[in-house]
Amino acid sequence: MPLTPQARSLLDMAYRVGAPRFHDLGEAQARHSFHKLQFAFRPEPPPVASTLEVPMARPDGSALLGRLYRPLSSHAEDRLPLLIYFHGGGWCVGDVPSYDVLCRQLANASACAVLSVEYRLAPEHPFPAAVNDAAFAFDWAVEQADLLAIDAEAIALGGDSAGGNLSIVTALALRGQAVQPGMLLLIYPSTEIISTRASRERYADGFFLDRGTLEWFFARYLPEGNTEDWRASPMRAASLAGLPPMLLVSAEFDPLVDDCAAFAERVRAEGGVVDYVEIPGVVHGFLTLGKVFPEAGEVIEMAARTLRRHLLPGAG
């Protein structure tokens, strides 16, 4: 189908004459631009039962920061399932405040707690800093389950774009360990840095996540060019067997859409369980722009149903 009217309008705004292209900006400008976009086009923040700023203390004395959301339907004494959420932004931009509304929506719709993670960003902290932070967040949440009032046996990993990548990589690294995630929630994840699939060229320019923007992200995240490392490109892992069941949502007009479909196909071929859904007419990044895209709310409800099915058996 063609672009939705909302997607067309957003692209017209983004590519108006004289507007700077994202990949022509410095890091500070790019982060500010991303922040402005999220705050301008996200819905109003719904109330939740509570939010808590969570410093996850590292052995070296530093802390990985996060924000814990408990759904409006919960009580303080409830031990809840947990979704650990890693935000998008090409490992270079984005933060917990930008994703505040989405995490509130996910918590309320799923009846799960949500831990949004402020992983370190490139280029100040290039690969594998974000990968290490994602793994640390999972281990810390398991260890601190009583403190968080969550069920360590019912933890999902989720994220969009770069955050989806971190979710996959973390789950791959956890295979064979005593405690593993019960589900993956993946929204247009980056599964492969270097790809020759058709959508990379078909949507290379004019569809929000341009070729130049991808190159801008990759150059900062992977300054040593280690694009074949499976921790950067999980599609390059020797095996994808043993991953948790996953919901993988892609966008039709996204240079990553063919990579997402290929990843889902390979997981299935290796015995995994994948619900793969391509949202027609939309572009990369639509999930957090719910004021523009009604599809965002539909995907949040879909994600919530899937989280409940895997983490709250019998809840529907």
C-alpha positions in Angstrom: 0.0 0.0 0.0 1.1 3.6 -0.3 2.4 5.7 2.6 -0.3 6.6 5.0 -1.4 10.3 4.9 0.2 10.7 8.4 3.5 9.2 7.2 3.5 11.4 4.1 2.9 14.5 6.2 5.7 13.7 8.6 8.1 13.1 5.7 7.1 16.4 4.0 7.9 18.2 7.3 11.2 16.3 7.8 12.4 17.0 4.2 11.2 20.6 3.9 13.5 22.8 1.9 16.4 24.1 3.9 15.9 21.7 6.8 19.2 20.2 7.9 19.6 16.4 7.4 20.1 14.4 10.5 23.4 13.0 9.4 24.8 16.5 8.8 24.4 17.3 12.5 27.0 16.9 15.3 26.2 14.5 18.1 24.8 17.2 20.5 22.6 18.6 17.7 21.4 15.2 16.7 20.4 14.3 20.2 18.6 17.6 20.6 16.8 17.0 17.3 15.7 13.5 18.2 14.5 14.7 21.6 12.4 17.5 20.1 10.8 15.0 17.6 9.8 12.6 20.3 8.4 15.3 22.6 6.5 17.0 19.7 4.8 13.9 18.4 4.3 11.6 21.3 0.9 11.3 23.0 0.1 12.7 26.4 1.8 10.7 29.2 -0.8 8.4 30.9 -0.7 8.0 34.7 0.9 4.9 36.1 0.9 3.6 39.7 4.5 4.7 40.2 7.8 5.6 38.6 11.2 5.1 40.3 14.6 6.2 39.2 16.8 3.2 39.5 20.6 3.4 39.8 22.1 0.0 39.0 25.5 0.0 40.8 28.4 -1.5 38.8 31.4 -3.2 40.5 33.6 -0.2 39.5 31.5 2.2 41.6 29.6 3.8 38.6 25.9 3.3 38.0 23.8 2.3 35.0 20.6 4.4 35.3 17.1 3.3 34.6 13.5 4.1 35.4 11.0 1.6 36.7 7.3 1.9 35.9 4.6 0.0 37.6 1.2 -0.2 35.9 -1.8 1.7 37.1 -3.6 -1.6 37.8 -1.0 -2.8 40.2 -0.6 -2.6 44.0 2.6 -2.0 45.9 2.7 -5.6 47.2 2.2 -7.2 43.7 5.2 -9.1 42.3 5.0 -8.3 38.6 6.5 -9.6 35.4 9.1 -7.3 34.0 9.8 -5.9 30.5 13.4 -4.5 30.3 13.2 -1.9 27.5 16.1 -0.5 25.5 15.4 2.6 23.6 16.1 3.2 19.9 18.3 5.9 18.4 21.1 4.1 16.6 23.1 3.6 19.8 24.0 7.3 19.6 20.8 9.3 20.4 17.7 8.7 22.6 17.3 8.4 26.3 14.9 7.4 29.1 12.9 10.7 29.1 12.3 10.5 25.3 10.7 7.0 25.9 8.8 7.9 29.0 5.3 7.9 27.3 5.9 4.6 25.5 7.1 2.8 28.6 4.0 4.1 30.5 1.8 2.8 27.8 3.5 -0.6 27.7 3.3 -0.9 31.5 -0.4 -0.1 31.7 -1.5 -2.1 28.6 0.5 -5.2 29.6 0.1 -5.2 33.4 3.9 -5.6 33.6 6.5 -3.5 35.3 8.8 -1.8 32.7 12.5 -1.0 33.4 13.7 1.6 30.9 17.5 1.5 30.6 19.8 4.5 30.1 22.6 2.5 28.4 25.8 4.4 27.4 25.8 6.1 23.9 28.4 6.3 21.2 30.6 7.9 20.1 31.6 8.6 23.7 31.0 5.0 24.5 31.3 2.9 21.3 30.6 -0.8 20.9 30.5 -2.9 23.0 29.5 -0.5 25.8 25.8 -0.6 25.1 25.9 -4.4 24.7 27.6 -4.7 28.1 25.1 -2.4 29.7 22.2 -4.4 28.4 23.6 -7.6 29.7 24.3 -6.0 33.1 20.7 -4.6 33.3 19.3 -8.1 32.9 21.6 -9.7 35.5 21.0 -6.8 37.9 17.2 -7.1 37.6 17.3 -10.8 38.3 19.5 -10.3 41.3 17.4 -7.4 42.6 14.0 -9.0 41.9 12.9 -8.7 45.6 13.8 -5.0 45.7 12.0 -4.3 42.4 9.0 -6.5 43.4 9.2 -8.4 40.1 9.2 -12.1 39.2 12.7 -13.1 38.1 11.2 -16.0 36.2 9.0 -13.7 34.1 11.3 -11.1 32.4 11.0 -10.0 28.8 13.6 -8.0 26.8 12.4 -5.4 24.4 13.3 -2.4 22.3 13.0 -0.6 19.0 15.7 -0.3 16.3 19.1 -0.2 18.2 17.2 -1.3 21.3 15.8 -4.3 19.5 19.3 -5.2 18.5 20.5 -5.0 22.1 17.6 -7.3 23.1 18.5 -9.9 20.6 22.2 -9.8 21.4 21.5 -10.1 25.2 19.2 -13.1 24.6 21.8 -14.8 22.5 24.4 -14.3 25.2 22.1 -15.7 27.9 21.4 -19.0 26.1 22.1 -21.9 28.4 22.1 -19.8 31.6 19.9 -20.6 34.6 17.6 -17.6 34.1 16.7 -16.5 30.6 14.2 -14.0 29.2 10.8 -15.4 28.6 10.1 -13.3 25.5 11.5 -10.8 23.1 9.6 -7.7 22.0 11.4 -6.4 18.9 10.2 -3.3 17.0 12.0 -2.8 13.6 15.3 -4.1 15.1 18.7 -3.6 13.5 19.8 -7.2 12.9 22.7 -6.7 10.5 25.0 -3.7 10.0 26.0 -4.5 6.4 23.1 -5.7 4.2 22.5 -5.9 0.5 18.8 -6.7 0.8 16.6 -4.8 -1.5 14.9 -2.5 1.1 18.2 -0.9 2.0 18.3 0.6 -1.5 14.6 0.9 -2.1 14.1 3.1 1.0 17.6 4.6 1.1 16.5 8.2 0.8 13.4 10.1 1.7 11.9 7.7 4.2 13.2 9.1 7.5 15.9 6.6 8.2 18.2 7.5 5.3 21.3 5.7 4.1 23.4 8.6 5.4 21.8 8.4 8.8 22.5 4.7 9.0 26.1 5.3 8.1 26.3 8.1 10.7 25.1 5.7 13.4 27.3 2.8 12.3 30.5 4.9 12.0 30.0 6.2 15.6 28.9 2.9 17.2 31.5 0.8 15.4 34.6 3.1 14.8 36.8 0.0 14.4 34.5 -1.3 11.7 33.8 -4.7 13.4 30.5 -5.1 11.5 30.8 -8.9 11.4 30.8 -9.3 15.1 27.5 -11.0 16.0 27.1 -8.7 19.0 26.7 -5.9 16.5 25.0 -7.9 13.8 23.1 -10.8 15.4 22.1 -12.2 12.0 25.8 -13.1 11.7 25.6 -15.4 14.8 26.6 -19.0 14.0 23.2 -20.1 15.4 20.0 -18.4 16.3 18.5 -21.5 17.9 17.4 -21.3 21.5 16.1 -17.8 21.5 12.9 -17.0 23.5 9.6 -16.6 21.6 9.4 -13.2 20.0 7.1 -10.7 18.5 8.9 -8.9 15.7 7.2 -5.8 14.2 8.5 -4.1 11.1 7.5 -1.0 9.1 6.7 -1.3 5.4 8.7 1.8 4.3 11.9 1.1 6.3 15.3 0.3 4.9 15.5 -2.4 7.6 12.3 -4.2 6.7 13.9 -6.9 4.6 16.5 -7.5 7.2 13.8 -8.0 9.8 11.9 -10.4 7.6 15.0 -12.4 6.9 15.9 -12.6 10.6 12.4 -13.8 11.5 12.6 -16.4 8.7 16.0 -17.7 9.9 14.8 -17.9 13.6 11.8 -20.0 12.5 14.1 -22.2 10.3 16.2 -22.9 13.4 13.3 -23.9 15.5 12.3 -20.6 17.1 8.9 -19.2 17.6 8.3 -15.8 15.9 5.2 -13.7 15.4 6.2 -11.5 12.5 4.0 -8.5 11.7 4.8 -5.9 9.0 2.8 -2.6 9.5 1.7 -1.3 6.1 2.2 2.4 5.1 4.5 3.5 7.9 8.1 4.4 8.4 10.9 3.5 10.8 10.4 5.2 14.2 6.6 5.3 14.1 6.1 3.6 17.5 7.0 6.6 19.7 5.1 9.1 17.5 1.6 8.1 18.5 0.3 11.7 18.0 0.9 11.2 14.3 0.6 7.4 13.8 -2.6 5.6 15.1 -0.7 2.4 14.2 1.5 3.0 17.3 -1.4 2.4 19.6 -2.3 -0.7 17.7 1.2 -2.1 18.0 1.3 -1.3 21.8 -1.9 -3.3 22.3 -0.4 -6.1 20.2 2.8 -6.1 22.2 0.8 -6.0 25.5 -1.3 -9.0 24.5 1.9 -10.9 23.6 3.6 -10.0 26.9 0.6 -11.1 28.9 0.5 -14.4 27.0 4.1 -15.3 27.7 4.6 -13.7 31.1 1.1 -13.9 32.7 -0.2 -17.3 31.6 -4.0 -17.3 31.9 -4.3 -13.5 31.8 -5.0 -13.4 28.0 
